[in-house]
Amino acid sequence: MNPAGRRPGWIIHWAWLILGAGFLDLFVNYSVRLGYGVVLPEMIRDLGLSRTAGGTIYNAYLFTYIALTPLTGWLTDRIGARRVIPACLAVLGLGVLLMARVSSLEGACLAYALVGVGATGIWTPVLAVVQRWFAPRRRGLALGILSTGYGLGFAAVGAFFPLVAMQYGWRHTWTILGAAALILVVVNGVLLRNDPASCGTTAWGGEGDGDAPVRSGTALPAGGLREEILRNPTFWWIGLSYFCISYSLYGITTFMVDYARDQVGLSLGAASFLATIHGSFQVLGALTILPLSDRLGRKRTILFSNGCIALAVLGIVAAGSSQAALSALVAVFAIFYGVTFAIYGACAGDYFPSRMMGTVIGAWTPLYGAGAILSHWVGGILRDRLGTYDIAFMLDAGMAVVAVVLFLFVGKRPKRSSEAPNHPDREEAKP
């Protein structure tokens, strides 16, 4: 095993090529997911659908995504990300291309449900394989860079999708993204490697600082899912905290533009610009706070981040009709939004063995998804019945506080026998 972590003849460590491929995967995946809302007005008008029908199409995506992500996470641990990610990209690309050809509600639901199936392989497996290629002290840095993919995807669709839709029609936006996903099938097939052990090297960041290289495909011990994950209280404390913070984040992000337009009274252009602010500041948070979590520790960072989210949401409610204050608070909110999903995913590597990372992240996804769906439902009902978003947003802030409280019950990272002395905060290497 090469202790330098780089095989002879390599110009750069292969971990950075894995990270680059993962960045492109997230950029396209989140452009597809978040681009739906940008294309929606033109799409439903052309197809003669209601906004309720538009929501039904998106729910078809969420249903397949939430239902199948635990399976793709398990498959990533069993057969490796190099097989799972390209296969899911192919399904994603096919579904997106079908979205460009739909002519009915039923067809759109089936196509976007297929997109949801493909998307199951473009978060959990990507997060798992990147963590395997970077030593624990470097995972925050790696996940920070990786997470800029979805922030930039969010910002890009807001800037370019309307131009494409107005110039060429909404169907072309789906065609472009479908083709990009299929190109990435080849890119990932060439660049992806399941783990450092499969290349005879070590994770970037050095040996002696984390798990010893473990090949993907190592079977879980008998009863491993039940005994080591589902019966582990840490899994549930983190997962329930993830549910609460997901509720909070989606409750603001989904209704942000509508709140600014109808309740605050901003113009459509000014309200929509909040999405650009949101996407841009996500990138800032991912590049600063996630690397900082390598030094502060994941638990402290999550407690601080969730607390700041609660304060930012309360500030949004208190900002009233001030556009400047609202924009500033959305920026603060977005900084910590950009941190949340990756840092919760990093907990899988911190609190569970490497061979289980994909399974753990996949098992948390239904909790995350349930929080998002419940937030949409409750927030919409409260807005329709009360005429404002104030109570809904205050509930979002309260859920962020609950996420903080739940994470306080998460203990220290488990000790492993070969941890280097004098570094108690580092994840220990396995024998």
C-alpha positions as CSV (number, residue, x, y, z in Angstrom):
1,M,0.0,0.0,0.0
2,N,1.4,3.4,-1.0
3,P,1.5,5.5,2.2
4,A,1.7,8.7,0.2
5,G,-1.8,7.9,-1.2
6,R,-0.7,8.3,-4.8
7,R,0.4,5.5,-7.2
8,P,3.6,6.0,-9.2
9,G,2.8,7.7,-12.5
10,W,-0.3,9.6,-11.2
11,I,-0.1,13.3,-11.6
12,I,-2.7,14.0,-9.0
13,H,-4.3,11.8,-6.4
14,W,-7.3,9.9,-7.9
15,A,-9.5,11.2,-5.1
16,W,-9.6,14.6,-6.9
17,L,-10.9,13.0,-10.1
18,I,-13.6,11.2,-8.0
19,L,-14.5,14.5,-6.5
20,G,-14.6,16.2,-9.9
21,A,-17.0,13.6,-11.3
22,G,-19.2,13.9,-8.2
23,F,-19.4,17.6,-8.6
24,L,-20.6,17.3,-12.2
25,D,-23.1,14.6,-11.1
26,L,-24.6,16.9,-8.4
27,F,-24.6,19.9,-10.7
28,V,-26.7,18.1,-13.4
29,N,-28.9,16.2,-10.8
30,Y,-29.8,19.4,-8.9
31,S,-30.3,21.3,-12.1
32,V,-32.9,18.7,-13.0
33,R,-34.6,18.7,-9.6
34,L,-34.6,22.5,-9.0
35,G,-35.1,23.4,-12.7
36,Y,-38.5,21.8,-12.5
37,G,-39.9,24.8,-10.7
38,V,-38.4,27.2,-13.3
39,V,-39.9,25.3,-16.2
40,L,-43.2,24.6,-14.5
41,P,-45.1,27.8,-15.5
42,E,-44.5,27.3,-19.3
43,M,-44.9,23.6,-19.0
44,I,-48.3,23.5,-17.4
45,R,-49.6,26.3,-19.6
46,D,-48.6,24.4,-22.7
47,L,-50.0,21.1,-21.5
48,G,-53.2,22.7,-20.1
49,L,-52.5,21.5,-16.5
50,S,-53.3,23.1,-13.2
51,R,-50.8,24.0,-10.5
52,T,-52.1,21.2,-8.4
53,A,-51.3,18.9,-11.3
54,G,-47.8,20.4,-11.4
55,G,-47.4,19.6,-7.8
56,T,-48.5,16.0,-8.5
57,I,-45.8,15.6,-11.1
58,Y,-43.1,16.7,-8.5
59,N,-44.6,14.3,-5.9
60,A,-44.1,11.4,-8.3
61,Y,-40.4,12.3,-8.4
62,L,-40.2,12.5,-4.6
63,F,-42.1,9.2,-4.0
64,T,-39.7,7.1,-6.1
65,Y,-36.7,9.0,-4.8
66,I,-37.5,8.5,-1.2
67,A,-38.7,4.9,-1.6
68,L,-35.7,3.6,-3.5
69,T,-32.7,5.6,-2.0
70,P,-32.2,3.1,0.8
71,L,-31.8,0.4,-1.8
72,T,-29.2,2.3,-3.9
73,G,-27.3,3.1,-0.7
74,W,-27.2,-0.6,0.2
75,L,-26.2,-1.5,-3.3
76,T,-23.4,1.0,-3.2
77,D,-22.0,-0.8,-0.2
78,R,-22.5,-4.2,-1.8
79,I,-21.5,-3.8,-5.5
80,G,-19.7,-0.4,-5.5
81,A,-20.5,3.2,-6.6
82,R,-18.8,2.5,-10.0
83,R,-21.7,0.4,-11.0
84,V,-24.5,2.2,-9.3
85,I,-23.8,5.8,-10.3
86,P,-23.5,5.3,-14.1
87,A,-26.6,3.1,-14.1
88,C,-28.6,5.7,-12.2
89,L,-27.3,8.4,-14.5
90,A,-28.6,6.5,-17.5
91,V,-32.0,6.1,-15.9
92,L,-32.0,9.8,-15.0
93,G,-31.0,10.9,-18.5
94,L,-33.7,8.7,-20.1
95,G,-36.4,10.1,-17.7
96,V,-35.4,13.7,-18.4
97,L,-35.5,13.1,-22.2
98,L,-38.9,11.6,-21.8
99,M,-40.0,14.8,-19.9
100,A,-39.2,16.7,-23.1
101,R,-41.8,14.7,-25.0
102,V,-44.7,14.4,-22.5
103,S,-48.2,15.5,-23.6
104,S,-50.3,14.6,-20.6
105,L,-50.3,14.6,-16.8
106,E,-50.0,10.8,-16.6
107,G,-47.0,10.8,-19.0
108,A,-45.3,13.6,-17.1
109,C,-45.8,11.7,-13.8
110,L,-44.3,8.5,-15.2
111,A,-41.4,10.4,-16.7
112,Y,-40.5,12.4,-13.6
113,A,-41.0,9.3,-11.4
114,L,-38.3,7.7,-13.6
115,V,-36.1,10.7,-13.1
116,G,-36.6,10.2,-9.3
117,V,-35.4,6.6,-9.7
118,G,-32.2,7.8,-11.4
119,A,-31.7,10.5,-8.9
120,T,-31.4,8.0,-6.1
121,G,-27.9,7.2,-7.3
122,I,-26.7,10.8,-7.5
123,W,-26.6,11.8,-3.9
124,T,-26.1,8.9,-1.5
125,P,-23.6,6.9,-3.6
126,V,-21.7,10.1,-4.6
127,L,-21.5,11.2,-1.0
128,A,-20.4,7.7,0.1
129,V,-17.7,7.2,-2.6
130,V,-16.2,10.7,-2.0
131,Q,-15.9,10.1,1.7
132,R,-14.2,6.8,1.1
133,W,-11.5,8.6,-1.0
134,F,-10.8,11.3,1.6
135,A,-9.4,10.7,5.1
136,P,-11.7,11.8,7.9
137,R,-9.7,15.0,8.6
138,R,-10.2,16.0,4.9
139,R,-13.9,15.0,4.4
140,G,-15.3,18.4,5.3
141,L,-13.0,20.0,2.7
142,A,-14.0,17.4,0.1
143,L,-17.7,17.7,0.9
144,G,-17.6,21.4,0.8
145,I,-16.2,21.4,-2.7
146,L,-18.7,18.7,-3.7
147,S,-21.6,20.6,-2.3
148,T,-21.0,23.6,-4.5
149,G,-22.4,21.4,-7.3
150,Y,-26.0,21.7,-6.1
151,G,-25.6,25.4,-5.1
152,L,-24.3,26.3,-8.5
153,G,-26.9,24.1,-10.1
154,F,-29.6,26.1,-8.2
155,A,-28.1,29.4,-9.3
156,A,-27.6,28.3,-12.9
157,V,-31.1,27.1,-13.6
158,G,-32.6,30.4,-12.3
159,A,-30.3,32.3,-14.7
160,F,-30.4,30.2,-17.9
161,F,-33.6,28.1,-17.9
162,P,-35.9,31.1,-18.5
163,L,-33.7,32.2,-21.5
164,V,-33.8,28.8,-23.1
165,A,-37.5,28.3,-22.5
166,M,-38.4,31.7,-23.9
167,Q,-36.1,31.4,-26.9
168,Y,-36.5,27.7,-27.8
169,G,-39.4,26.3,-25.7
170,W,-39.5,24.5,-22.3
171,R,-38.9,21.1,-23.9
172,H,-35.4,22.1,-25.0
173,T,-34.4,22.6,-21.3
174,W,-35.1,19.0,-20.6
175,T,-33.4,17.8,-23.7
176,I,-30.2,19.7,-22.8
177,L,-30.2,18.2,-19.2
178,G,-31.0,14.7,-20.4
179,A,-28.1,14.8,-22.9
180,A,-25.8,16.1,-20.1
181,A,-26.8,13.2,-17.8
182,L,-26.1,10.6,-20.6
183,I,-22.6,12.2,-21.2
184,L,-21.9,11.8,-17.5
185,V,-22.6,8.0,-17.8
186,V,-19.3,7.8,-19.8
187,V,-17.4,10.3,-17.6
188,N,-18.3,8.3,-14.5
189,G,-17.6,5.0,-16.1
190,V,-14.0,6.2,-16.9
191,L,-13.2,8.0,-13.8
192,L,-15.0,6.3,-10.9
193,R,-13.2,3.8,-8.7
194,N,-15.1,2.3,-5.7
195,D,-12.4,3.0,-3.1
196,P,-8.7,3.5,-2.6
197,A,-8.1,-0.2,-1.9
198,S,-9.3,-1.1,-5.4
199,C,-6.4,1.0,-6.7
200,G,-3.8,-0.2,-4.3
201,T,-3.6,3.2,-2.6
202,T,-5.0,5.1,0.4
203,A,-7.5,7.9,1.0
204,W,-6.2,11.4,0.3
205,G,-5.1,13.0,3.6
206,G,-2.8,10.1,4.7
207,E,-3.0,6.8,6.5
208,G,-3.4,6.6,10.2
209,D,-6.2,9.2,10.2
210,G,-9.2,7.1,9.7
211,D,-10.6,3.9,8.5
212,A,-8.2,1.5,6.9
213,P,-9.0,1.0,3.2
214,V,-12.0,-1.3,2.9
215,R,-13.2,-2.5,-0.5
216,S,-16.8,-1.7,-1.5
217,G,-18.7,-4.9,-1.8
218,T,-17.7,-6.1,1.7
219,A,-20.8,-7.8,3.0
220,L,-22.3,-6.5,6.2
221,P,-22.2,-9.0,9.0
222,A,-25.3,-11.1,9.6
223,G,-27.9,-8.8,11.0
224,G,-25.6,-5.8,10.4
225,L,-28.3,-3.5,9.2
226,R,-30.5,-4.3,12.1
227,E,-27.9,-4.6,14.8
228,E,-25.3,-2.0,13.9
229,I,-27.6,0.6,12.3
230,L,-31.3,0.4,13.2
231,R,-30.7,-0.6,16.8
232,N,-28.1,2.1,17.3
233,P,-29.6,5.1,19.1
234,T,-27.1,7.4,17.3
235,F,-28.7,6.5,14.0
236,W,-32.1,7.7,15.3
237,W,-30.9,10.8,17.0
238,I,-29.1,12.0,13.9
239,G,-32.0,10.8,11.6
240,L,-34.7,12.6,13.6
241,S,-32.6,15.7,13.7
242,Y,-32.2,15.5,10.0
243,F,-36.0,15.1,9.6
244,C,-36.6,18.3,11.6
245,I,-34.0,20.4,9.8
246,S,-35.2,19.2,6.5
247,Y,-38.7,20.4,7.4
248,S,-37.3,23.8,8.3
249,L,-35.2,24.2,5.2
250,Y,-37.8,23.1,2.7
251,G,-40.5,25.2,4.4
252,I,-38.6,28.3,3.6
253,T,-37.0,27.5,0.3
254,T,-40.1,26.2,-1.4
255,F,-42.3,29.1,-0.4
256,M,-39.7,31.8,-0.4
257,V,-40.5,33.4,-3.8
258,D,-44.2,33.2,-3.2
259,Y,-43.8,34.8,0.2
260,A,-41.7,37.7,-1.2
261,R,-44.1,38.2,-4.1
262,D,-47.6,37.9,-2.5
263,Q,-47.0,38.8,1.2
264,V,-44.0,41.2,1.1
265,G,-45.2,42.8,-2.1
266,L,-42.0,42.6,-4.2
267,S,-42.0,42.4,-7.9
268,L,-41.7,39.0,-9.6
269,G,-38.2,39.9,-10.7
270,A,-37.1,40.9,-7.2
271,A,-38.8,37.9,-5.6
272,S,-37.2,35.5,-8.1
273,F,-33.8,37.1,-7.5
274,L,-33.9,35.6,-4.0
275,A,-33.4,32.2,-5.6
276,T,-30.1,33.5,-7.2
277,I,-29.0,34.9,-3.8
278,H,-29.9,31.5,-2.2
279,G,-27.9,29.5,-4.7
280,S,-24.9,31.8,-4.6
281,F,-24.6,31.9,-0.8
282,Q,-25.0,28.1,-0.6
283,V,-21.7,27.9,-2.4
284,L,-20.1,30.3,0.1
285,G,-21.3,28.2,3.0
286,A,-20.1,24.9,1.5
287,L,-16.6,26.3,0.8
288,T,-16.1,27.7,4.3
289,I,-18.1,26.0,7.0
290,L,-17.8,22.4,5.8
291,P,-14.0,22.5,5.7
292,L,-14.1,24.2,9.2
293,S,-16.1,21.2,10.5
294,D,-12.9,19.2,10.1
295,R,-11.4,21.2,12.9
296,L,-14.4,22.0,15.0
297,G,-16.0,18.6,14.7
298,R,-19.2,17.6,13.0
299,K,-21.4,17.8,16.1
300,R,-20.4,21.4,17.1
301,T,-20.8,22.6,13.5
302,I,-24.3,21.0,13.1
303,L,-25.4,22.6,16.4
304,F,-24.1,26.0,15.4
305,S,-25.6,25.7,11.9
306,N,-29.0,24.6,12.9
307,G,-29.1,27.4,15.5
308,C,-28.3,30.0,12.9
309,I,-31.0,28.6,10.6
310,A,-33.6,29.1,13.3
311,L,-32.4,32.6,13.9
312,A,-32.4,33.4,10.2
313,V,-35.9,32.1,9.7
314,L,-37.2,34.2,12.7
315,G,-35.4,37.2,11.1
316,I,-37.2,36.6,7.8
317,V,-40.5,36.8,9.5
318,A,-39.5,39.9,11.4
319,A,-38.0,41.7,8.3
320,G,-41.5,42.6,7.1
321,S,-41.5,44.5,3.9
322,S,-37.8,45.4,3.9
323,Q,-36.3,44.0,0.7
324,A,-32.7,44.7,1.9
325,A,-33.3,42.9,5.2
326,L,-35.1,40.0,3.5
327,S,-32.3,39.6,1.0
328,A,-29.6,39.6,3.7
329,L,-31.4,37.1,5.8
330,V,-32.0,34.8,2.9
331,A,-28.3,35.0,2.2
332,V,-27.5,34.0,5.9
333,F,-30.1,31.2,5.7
334,A,-28.6,29.9,2.4
335,I,-25.1,29.8,3.8
336,F,-26.2,27.1,6.3
337,Y,-28.6,25.5,3.9
338,G,-25.5,24.7,1.7
339,V,-23.9,23.0,4.7
340,T,-26.7,20.9,6.0
341,F,-27.2,17.9,3.7
342,A,-23.5,17.2,3.2
343,I,-22.6,17.5,6.9
344,Y,-25.4,15.2,7.9
345,G,-24.1,12.8,5.3
346,A,-20.6,13.1,6.7
347,C,-22.0,11.8,10.0
348,A,-22.3,8.4,8.3
349,G,-18.6,8.3,8.0
350,D,-17.9,9.7,11.4
351,Y,-20.3,7.5,13.5
352,F,-20.5,4.2,11.4
353,P,-17.9,2.0,9.7
354,S,-16.9,2.8,6.2
355,R,-18.4,-0.3,4.7
356,M,-21.8,0.9,5.9
357,M,-21.8,4.5,4.7
358,G,-24.0,4.1,1.7
359,T,-26.5,2.1,3.7
360,V,-26.7,4.6,6.5
361,I,-27.1,7.6,4.3
362,G,-29.7,5.8,2.3
363,A,-31.6,4.8,5.5
364,W,-31.6,8.5,6.6
365,T,-33.1,9.6,3.3
366,P,-36.8,8.7,4.0
367,L,-36.6,10.8,7.2
368,Y,-35.2,13.7,5.2
369,G,-37.8,13.2,2.6
370,A,-40.7,12.9,5.1
371,G,-39.6,16.2,6.6
372,A,-39.6,17.9,3.2
373,I,-43.0,16.5,2.2
374,L,-44.6,17.3,5.5
375,S,-43.3,20.8,5.4
376,H,-44.8,21.5,2.0
377,W,-48.2,20.1,3.1
378,V,-48.4,21.9,6.4
379,G,-46.9,25.2,5.1
380,G,-49.4,25.2,2.2
381,I,-52.4,24.5,4.4
382,L,-51.4,27.2,7.0
383,R,-50.9,29.8,4.2
384,D,-54.2,29.0,2.5
385,R,-56.2,29.1,5.8
386,L,-54.5,32.0,7.5
387,G,-53.6,34.2,4.5
388,T,-50.0,34.6,5.5
389,Y,-46.8,32.6,5.9
390,D,-45.9,33.9,9.4
391,I,-47.1,30.9,11.4
392,A,-45.7,28.4,8.9
393,F,-42.3,30.1,9.0
394,M,-42.3,30.3,12.8
395,L,-43.0,26.6,12.8
396,D,-40.0,26.1,10.5
397,A,-37.9,28.0,13.0
398,G,-39.2,25.8,15.8
399,M,-38.3,22.7,13.9
400,A,-34.7,23.9,13.5
401,V,-34.6,24.4,17.3
402,V,-35.8,20.8,17.8
403,A,-33.1,19.6,15.4
404,V,-30.5,21.3,17.7
405,V,-32.0,19.6,20.8
406,L,-32.1,16.2,19.2
407,F,-28.5,16.4,18.1
408,L,-27.4,17.2,21.6
409,F,-28.2,13.5,22.4
410,V,-25.6,12.3,19.8
411,G,-22.6,11.0,21.7
412,K,-18.9,11.0,20.8
413,R,-17.6,9.3,17.7
414,P,-17.0,5.6,18.3
415,K,-13.4,4.6,19.3
416,R,-11.5,2.3,17.0
417,S,-8.5,0.4,18.1
418,S,-5.8,2.0,15.9
419,E,-6.5,5.7,16.5
420,A,-3.4,7.7,16.8
421,P,-2.8,8.9,20.4
422,N,-3.0,12.6,21.2
423,H,-5.7,13.2,18.6
424,P,-9.0,12.3,20.4
425,D,-11.2,14.1,18.0
426,R,-10.1,12.2,14.9
427,E,-11.8,9.1,13.7
428,E,-9.8,6.0,14.5
429,A,-8.4,3.6,12.0
430,K,-9.5,0.0,11.9
431,P,-7.0,-2.7,12.5
